[in-house]
């Protein structure tokens, strides 16, 4: 009887151990499955990010100055006039601020009109991405200052700051497409600084932030009285 009881107890213990082992195995399997699901989700999410990134636009803004005579939709090649591949349009130029400073300075500087009109502050947009850009919103913060001599002798204000917003609706091709946009004349600003920020949208209406640009310049002939 003792022997049978020992065998019975051993059998029960063995079954209990097997059941415990099965439960532990199920728990481990569930945990491993959860890790697999999380890993798979993260992997596919990363793949999606990479795929989306490869389809994104990447627009970079740089600034320059051009002369009004550079604005044209045509170019001369081999002695023939043809439509320019990179036309420069004047339709986005805002003249109110420049005109205001011309009115301020003209009574004090008896120059020809050509010296009050000249360089155009221009942004050059290059799209290094894989999606076309079709809209850019640019905000220019412009600080214009007078020289110390003008302030003291003519009682002109030391400086003023203005903000101009431009909405540019143009297609910029992917993989190196470029666009030049003149925005305003700086020829009548004695001393000035321009800060650029904004945003742009690709043809899928995805929004991006434009890189910041800072520029400073001066027109020395409007700083010292003759």
KEKE-3310 file (N, C-alpha, C; in steps of 0.2 Angstrom, whole numbers, plus 5000, padded with zeros to 4 digits):
npx = (5004:5010:5019:5011:5005:5015:5019:5007:5007:5019:5015:5005:5012:5021:5012:5007:5019:5021:5009:5012:5024:5018:5010:5020:5027:5017:5015:5028:5027:5017:5023:5034:5027:5021:5032:5036:5026:5027:5039:5038:5028:5035:5045:5038:5033:5044:5049:5039:5040:5053:5049:5040:5048:5056:5048:5046:5046:5060:5064:5076:5080:5089:5097:5099:5104:5097:5098:5085:5085:5088:5076:5066:5057:5063:5078:5094:5101:5114:5113:5099:5083:5074:5061:5064:5072:5072:5063:5062:5051:5042:5030:5028:5034:5034:5031:5028:5035:5048:5045:5040:5052:5059:5052:5055:5069:5072:5070:5081:5092:5098:5098:5099:5084:5087:5096:5088:5082:5085:5094:5086:5080:5081:5074:5081:5075:5077:5073:5077:5071:5059:5047:5035:5035:5022:5017:5022:5024:5031:5038:5045:5055:5059:5071:5075:5087:5093:5107:5119:5122:5111:5100:5104:5106:5095:5084:5078:5069:5077:5076:5065:5054:5047:5035:5033:5022:5022:5014:5018:5013:5019:5025:5038:5050:5054:5070:5080:5074:5072:5069:5068:5063:5060:5058:5057:5063:5079:5086:5083:5086:5095:5103:5101:5092:5087:5076:5071:5058:5047:5035:5031:5022:5020:5014:5005:4999:5006:5014:5029:5042:5051:5068:5077:5083:5095:5100:5110:5113:5118:5117:5128:5128:5117:5119:5127:5127:5129)
npy = (4994:5006:5008:5009:5021:5030:5029:5035:5048:5052:5052:5062:5073:5074:5076:5089:5096:5096:5102:5115:5118:5119:5130:5140:5139:5144:5157:5162:5161:5169:5181:5182:5183:5195:5203:5201:5206:5220:5223:5220:5230:5242:5240:5240:5253:5261:5258:5264:5277:5279:5277:5287:5298:5297:5302:5315:5333:5344:5359:5372:5388:5402:5418:5433:5447:5455:5465:5476:5475:5461:5454:5444:5434:5428:5423:5424:5414:5407:5418:5419:5423:5415:5407:5407:5395:5396:5407:5424:5432:5447:5449:5447:5457:5469:5485:5496:5498:5502:5513:5522:5524:5531:5543:5548:5550:5558:5572:5575:5571:5575:5566:5557:5549:5535:5531:5529:5518:5501:5488:5472:5463:5446:5429:5413:5398:5381:5364:5350:5338:5324:5327:5338:5356:5367:5378:5392:5401:5416:5425:5441:5450:5466:5477:5494:5506:5523:5533:5539:5553:5557:5556:5565:5577:5579:5575:5563:5547:5534:5520:5508:5494:5482:5470:5459:5449:5436:5426:5413:5406:5394:5381:5371:5360:5343:5336:5345:5356:5374:5391:5408:5422:5439:5451:5463:5480:5486:5497:5510:5510:5515:5508:5491:5476:5460:5447:5430:5419:5405:5394:5379:5370:5354:5345:5336:5342:5342:5350:5359:5367:5381:5384:5396:5412:5425:5442:5456:5473:5489:5505:5516:5529:5535:5539:5549:5566:5577)
npz = (5000:5004:4994:4983:4986:4986:4972:4967:4973:4967:4953:4953:4957:4946:4936:4940:4939:4925:4921:4926:4920:4907:4908:4911:4899:4890:4895:4892:4879:4875:4880:4871:4859:4860:4861:4848:4840:4844:4839:4825:4822:4825:4816:4803:4805:4804:4792:4784:4788:4782:4768:4767:4769:4758:4748:4751:4750:4749:4752:4750:4755:4749:4749:4738:4729:4715:4699:4693:4679:4677:4678:4669:4657:4647:4638:4630:4619:4609:4601:4599:4605:4618:4628:4645:4655:4668:4673:4679:4689:4691:4698:4712:4719:4732:4734:4743:4755:4751:4743:4753:4760:4750:4749:4761:4761:4749:4750:4756:4749:4734:4723:4707:4701:4698:4708:4719:4716:4713:4718:4720:4733:4734:4734:4732:4728:4730:4726:4734:4736:4733:4729:4721:4724:4728:4734:4744:4759:4764:4777:4779:4790:4792:4796:4796:4796:4800:4797:4810:4808:4800:4809:4819:4812:4803:4810:4809:4811:4821:4818:4810:4810:4800:4794:4781:4772:4760:4748:4739:4724:4715:4705:4709:4703:4707:4714:4712:4706:4703:4709:4707:4716:4716:4729:4736:4734:4740:4738:4743:4757:4770:4780:4784:4789:4786:4790:4787:4787:4786:4778:4768:4755:4748:4733:4738:4748:4760:4774:4777:4786:4782:4780:4790:4786:4786:4783:4779:4775:4767:4760:4757:4752:4756:4769:4773:4773:4760)
capx = (5000:5014:5022:5006:5004:5021:5018:5002:5010:5024:5011:5002:5018:5023:5007:5007:5025:5019:5005:5016:5028:5014:5008:5025:5028:5011:5017:5034:5025:5013:5027:5038:5022:5020:5038:5037:5021:5029:5045:5035:5025:5040:5049:5034:5032:5051:5049:5034:5044:5058:5046:5037:5054:5059:5043:5045:5050:5065:5066:5081:5080:5095:5096:5104:5102:5098:5096:5079:5086:5088:5069:5064:5055:5067:5085:5097:5106:5117:5110:5092:5079:5069:5059:5069:5070:5072:5061:5062:5045:5041:5023:5028:5037:5030:5035:5026:5040:5053:5042:5040:5059:5061:5049:5059:5076:5072:5071:5088:5097:5096:5101:5094:5080:5090:5100:5083:5079:5090:5095:5080:5081:5078:5075:5082:5072:5080:5070:5081:5067:5056:5040:5035:5032:5017:5015:5027:5022:5037:5037:5051:5055:5064:5073:5078:5090:5096:5114:5119:5122:5104:5096:5106:5105:5088:5079:5074:5069:5083:5075:5058:5054:5041:5034:5029:5021:5022:5011:5020:5010:5022:5027:5045:5051:5058:5077:5085:5070:5074:5064:5070:5058:5062:5052:5057:5069:5082:5090:5082:5087:5102:5106:5095:5093:5081:5075:5066:5055:5040:5033:5030:5018:5021:5008:5001:4997:5010:5017:5035:5045:5056:5074:5078:5088:5096:5103:5111:5116:5118:5118:5132:5127:5111:5121:5131:5125:5134)
capy = (5000:5012:5008:5012:5028:5034:5030:5039:5054:5054:5054:5068:5078:5074:5080:5096:5099:5096:5108:5121:5119:5121:5137:5144:5139:5148:5164:5164:5161:5176:5187:5182:5185:5202:5207:5200:5211:5226:5223:5220:5236:5247:5239:5243:5260:5264:5257:5269:5284:5280:5278:5294:5303:5297:5305:5322:5339:5347:5365:5376:5395:5406:5425:5436:5453:5456:5471:5476:5473:5454:5451:5443:5428:5426:5423:5424:5408:5407:5424:5418:5424:5410:5407:5405:5389:5399:5414:5428:5436:5453:5449:5446:5462:5474:5492:5501:5500:5505:5520:5526:5527:5536:5549:5550:5552:5562:5579:5577:5569:5577:5561:5555:5543:5529:5529:5527:5511:5497:5481:5469:5457:5440:5423:5408:5392:5375:5359:5344:5332:5320:5329:5345:5361:5371:5385:5395:5407:5419:5431:5445:5455:5471:5483:5499:5511:5529:5534:5544:5560:5559:5556:5571:5584:5580:5573:5557:5542:5530:5514:5505:5487:5481:5463:5458:5442:5434:5419:5412:5400:5392:5374:5370:5353:5339:5334:5351:5362:5380:5397:5415:5427:5445:5452:5471:5484:5488:5503:5516:5508:5517:5502:5487:5469:5456:5440:5427:5412:5403:5387:5378:5364:5350:5344:5332:5347:5341:5356:5359:5373:5384:5386:5403:5416:5432:5446:5463:5477:5496:5510:5521:5536:5538:5539:5555:5572:5581)
capz = (5000:5004:4987:4978:4988:4983:4965:4966:4974:4962:4947:4954:4957:4939:4932:4942:4936:4918:4920:4928:4914:4901:4910:4910:4892:4887:4897:4889:4872:4875:4880:4865:4854:4861:4858:4840:4837:4845:4834:4819:4822:4824:4809:4798:4805:4802:4784:4782:4788:4776:4762:4766:4768:4751:4744:4753:4747:4753:4749:4754:4753:4749:4747:4734:4726:4708:4697:4690:4672:4677:4678:4662:4655:4641:4638:4624:4618:4603:4597:4598:4611:4619:4634:4650:4659:4675:4673:4685:4688:4696:4701:4719:4722:4736:4733:4748:4760:4747:4741:4759:4761:4745:4751:4767:4759:4743:4752:4759:4745:4728:4718:4701:4703:4698:4714:4724:4714:4711:4720:4723:4738:4730:4737:4727:4731:4727:4729:4733:4738:4728:4728:4719:4729:4724:4738:4749:4762:4767:4781:4780:4795:4789:4800:4792:4801:4797:4800:4816:4805:4798:4815:4823:4808:4800:4815:4806:4816:4821:4814:4810:4809:4796:4792:4775:4770:4753:4747:4732:4721:4709:4705:4709:4702:4712:4712:4709:4703:4706:4707:4710:4717:4719:4734:4737:4732:4746:4736:4747:4764:4772:4783:4784:4790:4784:4793:4783:4790:4783:4777:4761:4754:4742:4729:4742:4753:4766:4776:4779:4789:4778:4784:4791:4782:4788:4778:4781:4770:4768:4755:4760:4749:4760:4776:4775:4769:4755)
cpx = (5004:5017:5017:5005:5009:5021:5013:5004:5015:5020:5008:5007:5020:5018:5006:5013:5024:5015:5008:5020:5024:5012:5014:5027:5023:5013:5022:5032:5021:5018:5031:5033:5021:5026:5039:5032:5024:5035:5043:5032:5030:5044:5045:5033:5039:5051:5044:5037:5049:5055:5043:5042:5056:5054:5042:5048:5055:5067:5071:5080:5087:5093:5101:5101:5102:5096:5089:5079:5086:5081:5067:5061:5058:5074:5088:5102:5107:5113:5103:5088:5074:5067:5064:5067:5069:5070:5061:5056:5045:5035:5023:5031:5032:5034:5033:5031:5046:5051:5042:5047:5061:5058:5052:5065:5076:5073:5078:5094:5095:5100:5096:5090:5082:5094:5095:5080:5085:5089:5088:5082:5077:5079:5076:5080:5074:5076:5074:5077:5064:5049:5040:5032:5027:5015:5021:5024:5029:5035:5044:5050:5061:5065:5077:5081:5093:5103:5113:5118:5115:5099:5098:5104:5098:5082:5075:5074:5075:5082:5067:5059:5047:5041:5030:5028:5019:5019:5013:5017:5013:5024:5035:5046:5055:5065:5081:5081:5072:5069:5067:5064:5060:5056:5052:5064:5072:5087:5089:5082:5094:5105:5100:5097:5086:5081:5070:5064:5049:5039:5031:5026:5020:5014:5003:4998:5001:5014:5024:5037:5051:5062:5075:5084:5089:5101:5104:5114:5116:5119:5122:5130:5121:5112:5124:5129:5130:5134)
cpy = (5006:5013:5012:5019:5033:5035:5035:5047:5057:5056:5061:5074:5079:5078:5087:5099:5101:5102:5115:5123:5122:5128:5142:5145:5144:5155:5166:5165:5168:5182:5188:5185:5193:5206:5206:5205:5218:5228:5224:5227:5242:5246:5242:5251:5264:5264:5263:5276:5284:5281:5285:5299:5303:5301:5312:5327:5341:5354:5369:5383:5399:5413:5428:5443:5453:5463:5471:5473:5465:5451:5450:5436:5425:5426:5422:5418:5407:5412:5424:5419:5418:5410:5404:5399:5391:5406:5418:5433:5442:5454:5449:5452:5467:5480:5497:5503:5504:5512:5524:5529:5532:5542:5552:5553:5557:5569:5581:5575:5570:5572:5560:5549:5536:5526:5527:5520:5507:5490:5478:5463:5451:5434:5417:5401:5386:5369:5352:5338:5329:5321:5336:5350:5365:5378:5386:5401:5409:5425:5435:5450:5460:5476:5488:5504:5517:5529:5539:5551:5562:5560:5563:5577:5585:5577:5567:5552:5537:5523:5512:5498:5486:5473:5463:5451:5441:5427:5418:5405:5398:5385:5374:5362:5350:5338:5340:5357:5368:5386:5403:5419:5433:5448:5460:5474:5486:5494:5509:5515:5510:5511:5498:5480:5465:5449:5436:5420:5411:5396:5386:5371:5360:5349:5339:5336:5346:5348:5355:5366:5375:5385:5394:5406:5423:5436:5453:5467:5484:5499:5516:5528:5539:5538:5545:5560:5575:5588)
cpz = (5000:4997:4983:4980:4985:4976:4963:4967:4969:4955:4947:4954:4950:4935:4934:4939:4929:4917:4921:4922:4908:4902:4909:4903:4888:4889:4893:4881:4871:4875:4874:4859:4854:4859:4851:4837:4838:4840:4827:4817:4821:4818:4804:4798:4803:4794:4781:4782:4783:4770:4761:4765:4761:4746:4746:4749:4752:4750:4753:4751:4754:4747:4742:4732:4718:4705:4693:4682:4671:4676:4671:4662:4649:4642:4631:4624:4611:4598:4596:4605:4611:4626:4639:4654:4666:4675:4679:4685:4693:4699:4709:4723:4726:4736:4739:4752:4757:4745:4747:4761:4756:4747:4757:4765:4753:4745:4754:4755:4738:4722:4712:4704:4703:4704:4720:4722:4711:4714:4723:4727:4735:4734:4732:4731:4727:4730:4728:4735:4732:4727:4726:4724:4725:4728:4743:4752:4766:4771:4782:4785:4793:4794:4796:4797:4797:4801:4806:4813:4803:4804:4818:4819:4805:4804:4813:4812:4815:4817:4814:4808:4805:4795:4786:4774:4763:4753:4739:4729:4715:4710:4704:4709:4707:4709:4708:4706:4707:4704:4711:4710:4720:4723:4735:4735:4739:4744:4740:4755:4766:4775:4785:4786:4789:4787:4789:4787:4786:4782:4770:4761:4748:4739:4733:4748:4760:4768:4779:4782:4784:4782:4784:4788:4785:4784:4781:4776:4771:4761:4758:4758:4752:4767:4778:4770:4766:4757)
residu = (UNK:UNK:UNK:UNK:UNK:UNK:UNK:UNK:UNK:UNK:UNK:UNK:UNK:UNK:UNK:UNK:UNK:UNK:UNK:UNK:UNK:UNK:UNK:UNK:UNK:UNK:UNK:UNK:UNK:UNK:UNK:UNK:UNK:UNK:UNK:UNK:UNK:UNK:UNK:UNK:UNK:UNK:UNK:UNK:UNK:UNK:UNK:UNK:UNK:UNK:UNK:UNK:UNK:UNK:UNK:UNK:UNK:UNK:UNK:UNK:UNK:UNK:UNK:UNK:UNK:UNK:UNK:UNK:UNK:UNK:UNK:UNK:UNK:UNK:UNK:UNK:UNK:UNK:UNK:UNK:UNK:UNK:UNK:UNK:UNK:UNK:UNK:UNK:UNK:UNK:UNK:UNK:UNK:UNK:UNK:UNK:UNK:UNK:UNK:UNK:UNK:UNK:UNK:UNK:UNK:UNK:UNK:UNK:UNK:UNK:UNK:UNK:UNK:UNK:UNK:UNK:UNK:UNK:UNK:UNK:UNK:UNK:UNK:UNK:UNK:UNK:UNK:UNK:UNK:UNK:UNK:UNK:UNK:UNK:UNK:UNK:UNK:UNK:UNK:UNK:UNK:UNK:UNK:UNK:UNK:UNK:UNK:UNK:UNK:UNK:UNK:UNK:UNK:UNK:UNK:UNK:UNK:UNK:UNK:UNK:UNK:UNK:UNK:UNK:UNK:UNK:UNK:UNK:UNK:UNK:UNK:UNK:UNK:UNK:UNK:UNK:UNK:UNK:UNK:UNK:UNK:UNK:UNK:UNK:UNK:UNK:UNK:UNK:UNK:UNK:UNK:UNK:UNK:UNK:UNK:UNK:UNK:UNK:UNK:UNK:UNK:UNK:UNK:UNK:UNK:UNK:UNK:UNK:UNK:UNK:UNK:UNK:UNK:UNK:UNK:UNK:UNK:UNK:UNK:UNK:UNK:UNK:UNK:UNK:UNK:UNK)
# end
